[in-house]
Amino acid sequence: MADIDYSKWDKINYEEGEEQKVELDYEIDSDGEPPEDQVGDQRNIKREKNDKIVVKEIMKVGSGLSKPGKPYIVLVHALGYTKSKFCFLPLKKNVKMTLGDARLPSGLWKSIEHMKKGECAKIWIKPGEFGFGRERNPEALQWPDLVKDDEELKQKLRDEEIYYEIELLDWIVRSDILGDGQLMKTYETKGKGLERCGDDDEVVIDYKISKLDENTNETEIESGENEVLNMINYQSELAQSKSAYSEKLDAKLGIDTKPPETTCPSLELQTNEKFTFIIKRILKTMKLGEKSFTVVQHGWMQKNDPKGAARYDLKETERLKVDIEFKQMIHIEDFYKDSTTYIRTIDKGTGTGSPLSDSIIALNIKIAYSRVSEEDKEEVLCENEKPVEYALDEYTVPPLIRNIMKTFKHQQKAEIHTILKEECTPEFDDEENGMFKKEFFDKVGQTDEATGNQRWIVFKIELVAFETPEAMHGLYLEDKIPRLLKMKDIAGKFFKAKDWPKACKQYQRMYSHFNLKDIYNNLQNEDIESEEYKNKIAECKKIELQSLTNICVVKSKMGDWQDIVDISPKALEIDPDNIKALFFRGKALLNLLEYDNASECFTKILSLDPKNGVTLKEVQNLKQEKKKYFEKQKKMYKFI
């Protein structure tokens, strides 16, 4: 068979009990290290029986690191004989064996599991469980052709030590999808990477469905090329076709089989209904680019996919063979994990960067209401002829699109399906481009009377380009001021709309540039003694003061009195006589029942502006509140 080098040994003992570490022995080179082609490692070998031993002798070292495993199909040259030189298996070439097959002596296939491609080995099996004398499941054992009709020769194989000489040529990778031999997948081409289709993804496949009769004759039922399949209904189908072993497997894998409460008709209408559950089940185990076939054993379809069994007119005695080539995939993400918003990524785009909250983006956009039935037509609201530009920090782009854009790459294309009206309605009208008008979204989420389906809206978007402005801290002072004033203008729009949280967020964003020393750092080494620079510093101080006092105003609308007490001293550091800061500090202290401190603030305001009517009213209010408080305290003490 091959040139044999008997100096290398790889001894493996299979015994019953706990796991045992077996260290491999090697011939040592003159430098004290094992030869490079013989370097091994320690292996954990499962013990089977104390008196049953298998020894594998390496006659020719194989190549690579990979080894076959159960239930792979291996291709070998094989020779078998007993200690008394009785050859029960003459040299056979290109023999196929299935590792783990109960018809083979377990010592044989367990030894092949430890072989590398191209390796030649001599396997010695002691009489008993790992040879032809096994006690467990002896009826499944397949006897060699030379002895199958001769009981005397069978007994000879039971009693004598068995030798195999094996050359491992190649193997076919297989997997037992459910772990019980019911769905056996054989790989023709392995997929690349780690990506598998999810429960909502859309895939493109070539497929062929065939029947296998008792003699493994194959009869084609149907086939297709470049077929589109949407997995959107997979979870609900899985929940309806549970069996004991599949429930156990899914629990082990952490698969949630609860169907979504809300479905997306616009995606469901793309589903190819001719694909049965078994195809989707197999696809869940495949990687992109994989080509394989799966044999479905007798009776499995009738129990777990009765619709599929009826469709293929499958009898109990017939098996099903499913050939699939997984060619393309469009990822569909449940964005909020609540079945209200889906992102269907058509093109992942290029690069690694994504827009930031203040980036300027150029988009190709089409906005339409989705169909609610197969007969319905898509209602297109708008579609641009050339890319349109938006500044994300101007809030003319809907919140949902703004958040999703922060995850997009250059030239990424996607469809966004949603029923969330608030999330797809922009804060401010898109007057310049007219693509995101508030009236477009009035019907989002409404229920169609004829079908009972909710009205979904679909954004088809391509991120053509984006540009992120230079960071504030690196700008010249004259360039920082317009950026600050833009934030102030946006905050003012939110204030007029009485959206206090967003107005507050914008004012705080303004102040953060002062707090982080972005404004006064002078990284550009400008002339600090020039009159122009001093004027701009004074303007920045004014903006800083305005941001702080406006935060106090918005916080008072929100009733966050303690925040005002904490913020107002920063404004008074800039201008100790600032009436606005003193007033809202006094009002906050009054609401926190700190009457004396509140009185100090109001007194100082009146010393600066004696006729300040608003402050005079607050002073009267303070006196009344203070009186009520002390009267209440008196009653409490009297009661005690």
LUMTORDREN-928664 format. One line per 5 residues: number of its first residue (from 1); for each residue x, y, z of C-alpha. Coordinates in nm, 3 decimals. Example, Ala and Ser with C-alpha at 12.3 -4.5 7.8 and 13.67 -1.06 7.14 Angstrom:
2
1	1.230,-0.450,0.780 ~ 1.367,-0.106,0.714
***
This chain:
640
1	0.000,0.000,0.000 ~ 0.275,0.247,0.091 ~ 0.628,0.271,0.220 ~ 0.595,0.181,0.587 ~ 0.790,0.343,0.869
6	0.727,0.135,1.181 ~ 0.920,0.368,1.413 ~ 0.621,0.596,1.476 ~ 0.346,0.477,1.709 ~ 0.021,0.636,1.815
11	-0.133,0.422,2.089 ~ -0.496,0.481,2.185 ~ -0.670,0.287,2.461 ~ -1.053,0.277,2.468 ~ -1.165,0.174,2.814
16	-1.474,0.231,3.028 ~ -1.470,0.493,3.303 ~ -1.362,0.853,3.328 ~ -1.178,1.036,3.050 ~ -0.806,0.967,3.017
21	-0.529,1.184,2.871 ~ -0.304,0.995,2.632 ~ 0.025,1.159,2.534 ~ 0.162,1.060,2.196 ~ 0.515,0.913,2.167
26	0.750,1.021,1.889 ~ 1.094,0.938,1.758 ~ 1.320,1.226,1.869 ~ 1.555,1.410,1.631 ~ 1.917,1.479,1.724
31	1.825,1.828,1.850 ~ 1.590,1.681,2.110 ~ 1.267,1.794,1.939 ~ 1.003,1.584,1.758 ~ 1.018,1.604,1.378
36	0.790,1.884,1.243 ~ 0.569,1.640,1.054 ~ 0.511,1.434,1.371 ~ 0.427,1.702,1.623 ~ 0.113,1.598,1.810
41	-0.081,1.695,2.121 ~ -0.261,1.540,2.412 ~ -0.604,1.397,2.334 ~ -0.899,1.316,2.555 ~ -0.997,0.957,2.472
46	-1.321,0.807,2.601 ~ -1.274,0.478,2.783 ~ -1.507,0.197,2.684 ~ -1.390,-0.128,2.852 ~ -1.085,-0.207,3.058
51	-0.998,-0.525,2.867 ~ -1.071,-0.396,2.515 ~ -0.783,-0.212,2.346 ~ -0.730,-0.057,2.004 ~ -0.381,0.041,1.884
56	-0.316,0.254,1.576 ~ 0.031,0.240,1.424 ~ 0.120,0.525,1.189 ~ 0.287,0.381,0.880 ~ 0.287,0.708,0.680
61	0.223,1.052,0.830 ~ -0.066,1.245,0.677 ~ -0.087,1.615,0.594 ~ -0.272,1.910,0.744 ~ -0.443,1.941,1.081
66	-0.802,1.841,1.007 ~ -0.941,1.494,1.074 ~ -1.273,1.334,0.987 ~ -1.547,1.294,1.245 ~ -1.874,1.119,1.296
71	-2.086,1.098,1.072 ~ -1.849,1.186,0.783 ~ -1.817,0.957,0.481 ~ -1.451,0.860,0.431 ~ -1.280,0.728,0.118
76	-1.010,0.471,0.199 ~ -0.795,0.190,0.064 ~ -0.858,-0.097,0.307 ~ -0.703,-0.436,0.385 ~ -0.816,-0.665,0.671
81	-0.671,-0.987,0.819 ~ -0.647,-1.181,1.145 ~ -0.343,-1.266,1.356 ~ -0.332,-1.611,1.193 ~ -0.298,-1.435,0.853
86	-0.655,-1.510,0.739 ~ -0.740,-1.228,0.496 ~ -1.111,-1.158,0.541 ~ -1.091,-0.826,0.349 ~ -0.866,-0.837,0.041
91	-0.720,-0.502,-0.055 ~ -1.004,-0.283,-0.178 ~ -0.951,0.064,-0.322 ~ -1.178,0.367,-0.297 ~ -1.402,0.213,-0.033
96	-1.663,0.446,0.124 ~ -1.732,0.413,0.497 ~ -1.952,0.618,0.728 ~ -1.789,0.698,1.061 ~ -2.021,0.592,1.342
101	-2.197,0.334,1.123 ~ -2.315,0.047,1.350 ~ -2.239,-0.199,1.070 ~ -1.863,-0.142,1.109 ~ -1.641,-0.260,1.396
106	-1.622,0.046,1.622 ~ -1.245,0.006,1.665 ~ -1.207,0.064,1.292 ~ -1.406,0.386,1.254 ~ -1.289,0.528,1.589
111	-0.928,0.486,1.473 ~ -1.002,0.654,1.138 ~ -1.135,0.953,1.336 ~ -0.773,1.009,1.451 ~ -0.620,0.998,1.102
116	-0.515,1.286,0.877 ~ -0.563,1.305,0.503 ~ -0.306,1.087,0.322 ~ -0.214,0.897,0.639 ~ -0.150,0.521,0.624
121	-0.204,0.330,0.946 ~ -0.206,-0.022,1.079 ~ -0.489,-0.079,1.326 ~ -0.481,-0.362,1.580 ~ -0.809,-0.452,1.755
126	-0.817,-0.691,2.047 ~ -1.102,-0.950,2.034 ~ -1.425,-0.821,2.183 ~ -1.634,-0.510,2.184 ~ -1.430,-0.307,1.934
131	-1.396,-0.588,1.683 ~ -1.635,-0.856,1.561 ~ -1.704,-0.993,1.909 ~ -1.906,-0.704,2.040 ~ -2.191,-0.768,2.279
136	-2.384,-0.446,2.218 ~ -2.603,-0.437,1.906 ~ -2.434,-0.742,1.742 ~ -2.722,-0.790,1.496 ~ -2.634,-0.461,1.320
141	-2.280,-0.579,1.241 ~ -2.212,-0.628,0.870 ~ -1.984,-0.925,0.806 ~ -1.730,-0.921,0.521 ~ -1.842,-1.098,0.204
146	-1.587,-1.380,0.252 ~ -1.729,-1.489,0.588 ~ -2.095,-1.380,0.595 ~ -2.223,-1.731,0.507 ~ -1.970,-1.928,0.717
151	-2.031,-1.947,1.096 ~ -1.688,-2.104,1.155 ~ -1.511,-1.809,0.992 ~ -1.735,-1.565,1.178 ~ -1.628,-1.722,1.506
156	-1.266,-1.696,1.395 ~ -1.308,-1.319,1.354 ~ -1.473,-1.300,1.698 ~ -1.190,-1.486,1.870 ~ -0.878,-1.354,1.699
161	-0.697,-1.024,1.701 ~ -0.793,-0.819,1.397 ~ -0.560,-0.606,1.182 ~ -0.655,-0.339,0.933 ~ -0.424,-0.148,0.703
166	-0.594,0.177,0.605 ~ -0.495,0.464,0.379 ~ -0.722,0.766,0.429 ~ -0.766,0.935,0.091 ~ -1.039,1.191,0.154
171	-1.371,1.245,0.325 ~ -1.707,1.406,0.271 ~ -1.823,1.635,0.548 ~ -2.166,1.549,0.686 ~ -2.372,1.674,0.976
176	-2.660,1.529,1.171 ~ -2.886,1.835,1.185 ~ -3.106,1.716,1.472 ~ -2.856,1.481,1.635 ~ -3.075,1.173,1.588
181	-2.998,1.062,1.233 ~ -3.328,1.195,1.092 ~ -3.186,1.481,0.887 ~ -2.843,1.392,0.747 ~ -2.675,1.672,0.552
186	-2.385,1.604,0.314 ~ -2.167,1.895,0.200 ~ -2.067,1.932,-0.163 ~ -1.928,2.283,-0.118 ~ -1.882,2.432,0.226
191	-1.995,2.790,0.282 ~ -1.765,3.073,0.386 ~ -1.756,3.277,0.703 ~ -1.996,3.249,0.995 ~ -2.306,3.411,0.848
196	-2.627,3.207,0.840 ~ -2.976,3.323,0.751 ~ -3.192,3.454,1.033 ~ -3.560,3.404,1.101 ~ -3.661,3.703,0.886
201	-3.395,3.699,0.614 ~ -3.452,3.670,0.242 ~ -3.242,3.419,0.046 ~ -3.183,3.316,-0.314 ~ -3.133,2.944,-0.374
206	-3.112,2.673,-0.636 ~ -3.294,2.364,-0.515 ~ -3.410,2.017,-0.611 ~ -3.653,1.790,-0.425 ~ -3.633,1.414,-0.490
211	-3.778,1.092,-0.350 ~ -3.559,0.798,-0.253 ~ -3.719,0.454,-0.259 ~ -3.608,0.146,-0.065 ~ -3.332,0.080,-0.321
216	-3.213,0.443,-0.306 ~ -3.342,0.512,-0.655 ~ -3.388,0.888,-0.696 ~ -3.702,1.043,-0.850 ~ -3.709,1.422,-0.894
221	-4.027,1.597,-0.777 ~ -3.952,1.963,-0.839 ~ -3.660,2.202,-0.880 ~ -3.583,2.569,-0.933 ~ -3.302,2.816,-0.997
226	-3.250,3.159,-0.838 ~ -3.566,3.118,-0.633 ~ -3.636,3.387,-0.371 ~ -3.741,3.265,-0.028 ~ -3.836,3.488,0.265
231	-3.788,3.331,0.609 ~ -4.036,3.570,0.776 ~ -4.277,3.291,0.880 ~ -4.010,3.045,0.996 ~ -4.062,3.092,1.370
236	-4.438,3.043,1.360 ~ -4.397,2.735,1.139 ~ -4.136,2.598,1.378 ~ -4.370,2.646,1.674 ~ -4.643,2.453,1.490
241	-4.419,2.161,1.398 ~ -4.250,2.084,1.729 ~ -4.152,1.737,1.837 ~ -3.972,1.619,2.148 ~ -3.625,1.607,1.997
246	-3.654,1.936,1.806 ~ -3.780,2.115,2.120 ~ -3.484,1.977,2.314 ~ -3.240,2.083,2.041 ~ -3.381,2.435,2.012
251	-3.373,2.479,2.389 ~ -3.008,2.377,2.381 ~ -2.933,2.622,2.098 ~ -3.134,2.900,2.265 ~ -3.383,2.933,1.977
256	-3.701,3.119,2.071 ~ -3.990,2.964,1.881 ~ -4.255,3.214,1.993 ~ -4.404,3.372,1.678 ~ -4.403,3.755,1.659
261	-4.719,3.935,1.772 ~ -4.702,4.176,1.476 ~ -4.624,4.077,1.118 ~ -4.519,4.290,0.825 ~ -4.748,4.239,0.523
266	-4.509,4.423,0.294 ~ -4.247,4.157,0.366 ~ -4.487,3.864,0.381 ~ -4.617,3.944,0.032 ~ -4.265,3.872,-0.095
271	-4.268,3.523,0.057 ~ -4.253,3.232,-0.188 ~ -4.530,3.007,-0.057 ~ -4.419,2.699,-0.249 ~ -4.128,2.640,-0.009
276	-4.216,2.400,0.270 ~ -4.098,2.403,0.628 ~ -3.831,2.135,0.569 ~ -3.645,2.360,0.323 ~ -3.646,2.648,0.573
281	-3.531,2.415,0.850 ~ -3.232,2.301,0.644 ~ -3.150,2.658,0.536 ~ -3.115,2.761,0.901 ~ -2.807,2.535,0.921
286	-2.642,2.656,0.598 ~ -2.378,2.922,0.536 ~ -2.375,3.159,0.241 ~ -2.217,2.987,-0.062 ~ -2.284,2.637,0.072
291	-2.401,2.359,-0.158 ~ -2.528,2.042,0.008 ~ -2.796,1.777,0.008 ~ -2.997,1.649,0.304 ~ -3.165,1.310,0.330
296	-3.485,1.314,0.537 ~ -3.548,0.970,0.689 ~ -3.868,0.764,0.676 ~ -4.165,0.909,0.861 ~ -4.006,1.236,0.973
301	-4.202,1.452,0.728 ~ -4.536,1.295,0.825 ~ -4.474,1.379,1.193 ~ -4.305,1.719,1.165 ~ -4.401,1.865,0.828
306	-4.735,1.711,0.725 ~ -4.801,1.987,0.470 ~ -4.471,1.910,0.302 ~ -4.536,1.535,0.309 ~ -4.875,1.589,0.144
311	-4.730,1.830,-0.111 ~ -4.464,1.578,-0.220 ~ -4.700,1.279,-0.189 ~ -4.439,1.115,0.033 ~ -4.503,0.760,0.154
316	-4.386,0.616,0.486 ~ -4.139,0.389,0.302 ~ -3.985,0.675,0.103 ~ -3.713,0.917,0.204 ~ -3.679,1.273,0.081
321	-3.359,1.419,-0.066 ~ -3.326,1.798,-0.061 ~ -3.046,1.956,-0.270 ~ -2.983,2.325,-0.197 ~ -2.727,2.578,-0.315
326	-2.735,2.889,-0.093 ~ -2.643,3.165,-0.343 ~ -2.743,3.504,-0.199 ~ -2.890,3.653,0.117 ~ -3.061,3.979,0.203
331	-3.046,4.040,0.576 ~ -3.370,4.156,0.740 ~ -3.335,4.295,1.093 ~ -3.613,4.349,1.345 ~ -3.467,4.686,1.449
336	-3.646,4.733,1.782 ~ -3.694,4.358,1.846 ~ -4.072,4.411,1.872 ~ -4.187,4.342,1.513 ~ -4.269,4.710,1.447
341	-3.970,4.805,1.231 ~ -3.771,4.597,0.982 ~ -3.454,4.689,0.791 ~ -3.407,4.495,0.467 ~ -3.041,4.544,0.369
346	-3.000,4.513,-0.007 ~ -2.636,4.626,-0.029 ~ -2.407,4.646,0.274 ~ -2.203,4.930,0.127 ~ -1.830,4.986,0.164
351	-1.585,5.108,0.425 ~ -1.606,5.107,0.803 ~ -1.714,5.462,0.889 ~ -2.072,5.577,0.950 ~ -2.236,5.921,0.981
356	-2.241,6.093,1.319 ~ -2.519,6.299,1.476 ~ -2.392,6.620,1.312 ~ -2.296,6.473,0.972 ~ -2.423,6.598,0.638
361	-2.562,6.310,0.430 ~ -2.662,6.272,0.064 ~ -2.947,6.028,0.002 ~ -3.143,5.866,-0.275 ~ -3.493,5.823,-0.130
366	-3.824,5.669,-0.226 ~ -4.109,5.677,0.028 ~ -4.425,5.473,-0.021 ~ -4.707,5.308,0.170 ~ -4.677,4.932,0.132
371	-4.939,4.704,-0.015 ~ -5.188,4.555,0.231 ~ -5.298,4.281,-0.010 ~ -5.167,4.117,-0.324 ~ -5.418,4.312,-0.535
376	-5.325,4.644,-0.376 ~ -5.080,4.888,-0.538 ~ -4.788,5.059,-0.370 ~ -4.875,5.424,-0.292 ~ -4.566,5.629,-0.373
381	-4.540,5.953,-0.173 ~ -4.216,6.091,-0.313 ~ -3.903,5.989,-0.502 ~ -3.597,6.203,-0.576 ~ -3.437,6.239,-0.918
386	-3.093,6.324,-0.781 ~ -2.932,6.288,-0.436 ~ -3.068,6.522,-0.169 ~ -2.862,6.657,0.119 ~ -2.955,6.673,0.488
391	-2.777,6.786,0.802 ~ -2.871,6.530,1.066 ~ -2.852,6.787,1.347 ~ -3.125,7.002,1.185 ~ -3.392,6.737,1.264
396	-3.569,6.750,0.926 ~ -3.492,6.377,0.893 ~ -3.729,6.145,1.089 ~ -3.589,6.007,1.419 ~ -3.596,5.649,1.291
401	-3.404,5.731,0.973 ~ -3.160,5.948,1.168 ~ -3.081,5.661,1.407 ~ -3.047,5.407,1.127 ~ -2.820,5.637,0.923
406	-2.569,5.624,1.210 ~ -2.526,5.251,1.135 ~ -2.501,5.284,0.753 ~ -2.186,5.256,0.545 ~ -2.101,5.444,0.227
411	-2.335,5.342,-0.061 ~ -2.538,5.110,0.161 ~ -2.889,5.041,0.032 ~ -3.185,4.929,0.239 ~ -3.559,4.922,0.274
416	-3.701,5.032,0.609 ~ -4.051,4.905,0.692 ~ -4.228,5.054,0.996 ~ -4.568,5.117,1.156 ~ -4.435,5.364,1.415
421	-4.585,5.702,1.323 ~ -4.390,5.905,1.579 ~ -4.058,5.750,1.478 ~ -4.103,5.826,1.107 ~ -4.241,6.180,1.149
426	-3.966,6.446,1.151 ~ -3.950,6.705,1.429 ~ -3.940,6.990,1.173 ~ -4.082,7.002,0.821 ~ -3.845,6.933,0.534
431	-3.915,7.258,0.353 ~ -3.600,7.261,0.141 ~ -3.619,6.913,-0.019 ~ -3.981,6.821,0.048 ~ -3.901,6.452,0.100
436	-3.998,6.422,0.468 ~ -4.321,6.618,0.504 ~ -4.521,6.554,0.819 ~ -4.847,6.502,0.628 ~ -4.690,6.205,0.447
441	-4.707,5.999,0.763 ~ -5.067,6.055,0.876 ~ -5.182,5.703,0.779 ~ -4.888,5.512,0.930 ~ -5.012,5.236,1.161
446	-5.378,5.269,1.062 ~ -5.574,4.947,1.007 ~ -5.708,4.872,0.660 ~ -6.079,4.789,0.688 ~ -6.084,4.542,0.399
451	-5.787,4.326,0.505 ~ -5.741,4.408,0.873 ~ -5.370,4.475,0.805 ~ -5.194,4.778,0.945 ~ -5.064,5.038,0.702
456	-4.684,5.013,0.686 ~ -4.463,5.277,0.530 ~ -4.147,5.185,0.339 ~ -3.836,5.401,0.302 ~ -3.607,5.287,0.021
461	-3.277,5.459,0.096 ~ -2.925,5.467,-0.043 ~ -2.656,5.654,0.149 ~ -2.476,5.811,-0.150 ~ -2.219,5.999,0.058
466	-2.167,6.164,0.394 ~ -1.936,6.421,0.546 ~ -1.871,6.482,0.914 ~ -1.771,6.838,1.016 ~ -1.439,6.890,1.186
471	-1.449,6.854,1.564 ~ -1.530,7.176,1.750 ~ -1.208,7.185,1.953 ~ -0.988,7.208,1.641 ~ -1.161,7.507,1.479
476	-1.066,7.875,1.473 ~ -1.271,8.081,1.715 ~ -1.458,8.258,1.433 ~ -1.573,7.915,1.303 ~ -1.686,7.794,1.644
481	-1.940,8.074,1.693 ~ -2.168,7.983,1.395 ~ -2.175,7.620,1.508 ~ -2.286,7.730,1.857 ~ -2.551,7.963,1.717
486	-2.688,7.681,1.499 ~ -2.735,7.465,1.810 ~ -2.905,7.758,1.983 ~ -3.141,7.802,1.686 ~ -3.236,7.429,1.687
491	-3.292,7.441,2.065 ~ -3.515,7.747,2.016 ~ -3.728,7.556,1.765 ~ -3.780,7.275,2.014 ~ -3.864,7.533,2.284
496	-4.130,7.694,2.063 ~ -4.273,7.346,1.997 ~ -4.282,7.294,2.378 ~ -4.064,6.985,2.344 ~ -3.880,7.060,2.669
501	-3.658,6.743,2.686 ~ -3.518,6.795,2.334 ~ -3.475,7.169,2.387 ~ -3.287,7.096,2.709 ~ -3.070,6.837,2.533
506	-2.968,7.095,2.267 ~ -2.882,7.362,2.523 ~ -2.681,7.109,2.722 ~ -2.501,7.007,2.402 ~ -2.412,7.376,2.351
511	-2.278,7.410,2.702 ~ -2.079,7.084,2.681 ~ -1.840,7.253,2.438 ~ -1.763,7.514,2.704 ~ -1.749,7.260,2.984
516	-1.504,7.042,2.787 ~ -1.283,7.345,2.711 ~ -1.348,7.312,2.337 ~ -1.420,7.683,2.290 ~ -1.136,7.858,2.473
521	-0.852,7.611,2.405 ~ -0.687,7.822,2.127 ~ -0.529,7.521,1.958 ~ -0.483,7.735,1.645 ~ -0.252,7.975,1.835
526	-0.457,8.284,1.752 ~ -0.338,8.625,1.875 ~ -0.510,8.655,2.210 ~ -0.408,9.023,2.244 ~ -0.581,9.132,1.925
531	-0.902,9.329,1.954 ~ -1.079,9.093,1.714 ~ -0.996,8.789,1.929 ~ -1.110,8.964,2.247 ~ -1.442,9.057,2.086
536	-1.502,8.698,1.980 ~ -1.417,8.575,2.330 ~ -1.674,8.819,2.469 ~ -1.931,8.687,2.219 ~ -1.855,8.329,2.325
541	-1.896,8.423,2.691 ~ -2.236,8.568,2.606 ~ -2.337,8.243,2.429 ~ -2.210,8.036,2.723 ~ -2.420,8.243,2.963
546	-2.725,8.209,2.738 ~ -2.687,7.830,2.721 ~ -2.679,7.807,3.103 ~ -2.972,8.041,3.165 ~ -3.179,7.871,2.894
551	-3.112,7.534,3.058 ~ -3.254,7.686,3.377 ~ -3.564,7.806,3.189 ~ -3.630,7.463,3.035 ~ -3.560,7.284,3.362
556	-3.821,7.505,3.531 ~ -4.075,7.394,3.266 ~ -3.987,7.035,3.351 ~ -3.994,7.094,3.729 ~ -3.631,6.986,3.777
561	-3.565,7.235,4.059 ~ -3.255,7.075,4.206 ~ -3.087,7.079,3.863 ~ -3.146,7.455,3.846 ~ -2.987,7.501,4.189
566	-2.681,7.307,4.064 ~ -2.653,7.485,3.726 ~ -2.731,7.849,3.811 ~ -2.404,7.914,4.007 ~ -2.209,7.847,3.683
571	-2.404,8.127,3.513 ~ -2.352,8.359,3.811 ~ -1.976,8.297,3.793 ~ -1.983,8.455,3.448 ~ -2.223,8.738,3.546
576	-2.301,8.770,3.921 ~ -2.576,9.023,3.844 ~ -2.756,8.819,3.580 ~ -3.124,8.866,3.660 ~ -3.239,8.559,3.464
581	-3.005,8.323,3.652 ~ -3.093,8.483,3.989 ~ -3.466,8.462,3.920 ~ -3.476,8.093,3.827 ~ -3.237,8.005,4.108
586	-3.467,8.185,4.351 ~ -3.773,8.011,4.206 ~ -3.606,7.671,4.234 ~ -3.506,7.736,4.596 ~ -3.861,7.845,4.674
591	-3.997,7.518,4.537 ~ -3.739,7.330,4.746 ~ -3.869,7.518,5.058 ~ -3.537,7.702,5.104 ~ -3.714,8.032,5.173
596	-3.422,8.234,5.310 ~ -3.192,8.149,5.020 ~ -3.472,8.218,4.772 ~ -3.534,8.555,4.941 ~ -3.166,8.648,4.895
601	-3.193,8.591,4.519 ~ -3.512,8.797,4.484 ~ -3.372,9.076,4.704 ~ -3.064,9.104,4.483 ~ -3.279,9.121,4.168
606	-3.487,9.406,4.317 ~ -3.170,9.591,4.414 ~ -3.073,9.578,4.046 ~ -3.423,9.634,3.906 ~ -3.668,9.760,4.173
611	-3.963,9.758,3.935 ~ -3.916,9.396,3.817 ~ -4.281,9.287,3.821 ~ -4.222,8.912,3.787 ~ -3.984,8.914,4.081
616	-4.224,9.121,4.292 ~ -4.493,8.859,4.235 ~ -4.253,8.582,4.338 ~ -4.167,8.775,4.657 ~ -4.537,8.789,4.746
621	-4.568,8.421,4.664 ~ -4.266,8.348,4.883 ~ -4.422,8.531,5.180 ~ -4.748,8.339,5.143 ~ -4.575,8.002,5.105
626	-4.349,8.074,5.400 ~ -4.649,8.169,5.614 ~ -4.837,7.853,5.516 ~ -4.531,7.643,5.594 ~ -4.484,7.785,5.945
631	-4.857,7.756,6.026 ~ -4.843,7.393,5.922 ~ -4.537,7.340,6.140 ~ -4.711,7.496,6.440 ~ -5.009,7.263,6.402
636	-4.777,6.964,6.384 ~ -4.587,7.064,6.699 ~ -4.914,7.139,6.880 ~ -5.043,6.794,6.789 ~ -4.723,6.633,6.914
***
